Amino acid sequence: MRSLKYVAMLTVLFASVSVVSAEEIKSGLQAGDLIDAFYVTKLAGAEDDGVKTGANLCYRCKNGGRPQVMVFTRSSDEQVVKLVQKLDAALAENSSKQLRAFVNVMGEDKSAASKEAQKLASSSKAKEVPFVVPNEVENGPGNYGLNAKAAVTIIMAEGGKVKANHAFASASDVAVDSVIADLAKILN
């Protein structure tokens, strides 16, 4: 009986540890922080946004103070694809509120990140979301404080300030519905 209690306690402990690691990772700018400029190269998506594929620009600047979602990912995992698909739908549904989003794909080098960005763009079939590679490709813009251990960081901003932040150690842990629910924080 005692060993059964021990097994039950260990099960609860390991279950809570995996939830904590998925939910409590800190990465990127936090609520109240100002979002700063950073440069990226557009690789795919958002064919009607006025930016040509291959252009190097500051999408954050292009979006100005509009409500915007910046996804920083190292993966094209199924959960990331679902997130991008839901964001793409949200952009279409909230065009009157000028909602913007862009997906930054990071990697060991620009070539690897570019391939991953193309793969994510293709598998998500997103029409409104641009896929980019940040100039600081390995860990994103230095002034954003992205955690190298975070597989996915999502920063939501409006009026030039962060309103919500989600970060996940594993791409498979991305809580898509929770992230999408937080769009309310930036859509006035």
C-alpha positions in Angstrom: 0.0 0.0 0.0 2.9 2.3 0.9 4.5 1.8 -2.5 1.2 2.6 -4.3 1.1 5.9 -2.4 4.7 6.5 -3.5 3.9 5.8 -7.1 0.9 8.1 -7.0 2.9 10.9 -5.5 5.6 10.6 -8.1 3.0 10.6 -10.9 1.5 13.9 -9.5 5.0 15.4 -9.1 6.2 14.6 -12.6 2.9 15.8 -14.1 3.2 19.1 -12.3 6.8 19.5 -13.3 6.0 19.1 -17.0 3.2 21.6 -16.7 5.4 24.1 -14.9 8.2 23.8 -17.5 5.7 24.4 -20.3 3.8 27.3 -18.7 6.4 29.1 -16.6 9.2 29.7 -19.0 10.0 33.4 -19.3 11.0 34.7 -22.7 10.8 38.0 -24.4 9.3 41.4 -23.6 6.7 41.4 -20.8 3.4 43.2 -20.4 4.0 47.0 -20.2 7.3 46.9 -22.0 7.8 49.0 -25.2 8.4 47.1 -28.4 11.4 48.2 -30.3 12.5 48.0 -33.9 14.2 45.0 -35.4 14.9 43.9 -38.9 13.8 40.8 -40.8 13.9 39.3 -44.3 10.5 38.4 -45.7 10.4 34.8 -47.1 6.8 34.0 -47.7 3.1 34.7 -47.0 1.0 37.9 -47.0 1.3 38.5 -50.7 -0.9 41.5 -50.5 0.9 43.4 -47.7 3.0 45.5 -50.0 6.3 43.9 -49.0 8.2 41.8 -51.6 9.7 38.5 -50.8 13.4 39.0 -50.1 12.9 42.5 -48.7 14.7 43.4 -45.5 12.6 45.7 -43.3 11.2 46.3 -39.8 7.7 44.7 -39.8 7.2 45.9 -36.2 7.8 49.4 -37.6 5.5 48.8 -40.6 2.8 47.8 -38.2 3.2 50.9 -36.1 0.9 51.1 -33.1 -1.6 48.7 -34.5 -2.5 45.6 -32.6 0.1 43.0 -33.6 1.2 39.5 -32.8 4.9 38.6 -33.1 5.6 34.9 -33.1 9.2 33.8 -32.6 9.7 30.1 -33.3 12.4 27.6 -33.8 10.0 25.0 -35.0 7.3 24.2 -37.6 5.7 21.7 -35.2 2.0 20.8 -35.6 1.0 23.1 -32.7 2.9 26.0 -34.3 1.0 25.3 -37.6 -2.3 25.3 -35.7 -1.4 28.6 -34.1 -0.5 30.2 -37.4 -3.7 29.0 -39.0 -5.8 30.5 -36.1 -3.8 33.8 -36.4 -4.4 33.8 -40.1 -8.2 33.4 -39.5 -8.1 36.1 -36.8 -6.4 38.6 -39.2 -9.1 38.1 -41.7 -11.9 38.4 -39.1 -10.3 41.5 -37.5 -9.2 43.4 -40.6 -11.4 46.4 -39.5 -9.4 46.6 -36.3 -6.2 46.5 -38.3 -4.8 43.4 -36.5 -1.4 42.4 -37.8 0.8 39.4 -37.2 4.1 38.0 -38.4 6.1 34.8 -37.8 9.8 35.1 -37.1 11.6 31.8 -37.7 14.9 31.4 -35.9 17.7 28.9 -36.3 21.4 28.0 -36.3 21.9 30.0 -39.5 19.9 32.0 -42.0 19.8 29.0 -44.5 18.3 26.6 -41.9 15.8 29.2 -40.6 14.8 30.1 -44.2 14.0 26.4 -45.0 12.0 26.1 -41.8 10.1 29.3 -42.6 9.2 28.0 -46.0 8.1 24.7 -44.5 5.9 26.5 -42.0 4.4 28.8 -44.6 3.6 25.8 -46.9 2.1 23.6 -44.2 0.0 26.3 -42.6 -1.4 27.6 -45.9 -1.7 31.0 -44.3 -2.7 33.8 -46.6 -2.4 36.9 -44.4 0.6 36.1 -42.2 4.1 37.0 -43.4 6.9 34.6 -42.6 10.3 36.2 -41.9 13.8 35.4 -40.6 15.2 38.0 -38.2 18.6 39.5 -39.0 19.7 38.2 -35.6 18.7 34.7 -36.7 20.0 32.5 -33.8 18.0 34.0 -31.0 16.0 36.9 -32.5 16.4 40.6 -31.7 18.8 41.1 -28.7 16.7 43.9 -27.3 13.6 41.5 -27.0 15.3 39.2 -24.4 14.2 36.0 -26.0 15.1 32.9 -24.0 17.3 30.5 -25.9 15.5 27.6 -24.2 12.1 28.8 -25.5 11.0 27.0 -28.6 8.1 29.5 -29.2 7.6 33.0 -27.8 4.5 35.0 -28.7 4.4 38.7 -28.0 1.1 40.6 -28.4 1.3 44.4 -28.5 -0.9 47.4 -29.1 0.0 51.1 -29.1 3.7 50.1 -29.0 3.4 48.3 -25.7 3.3 44.6 -24.8 -0.1 43.5 -23.6 0.5 39.8 -23.4 3.3 37.3 -23.7 3.3 33.5 -24.0 6.4 31.3 -24.1 6.8 27.6 -24.4 9.9 25.4 -23.9 8.6 22.9 -26.4 6.6 23.7 -29.6 4.3 20.8 -28.9 3.2 22.5 -25.7 1.9 25.7 -27.4 -1.5 26.4 -25.9 -3.1 27.7 -29.1 -6.6 28.4 -27.6 -5.1 30.3 -24.7 -2.9 32.4 -27.0 -5.9 33.2 -29.3 -8.1 34.1 -26.3 -5.5 36.7 -25.4 -6.1 38.6 -28.7 -8.9 40.3 -26.8 -6.1 42.2 -24.8 -5.0 43.9 -28.0 -8.2 44.3 -29.9 -10.1 47.4 -28.7 
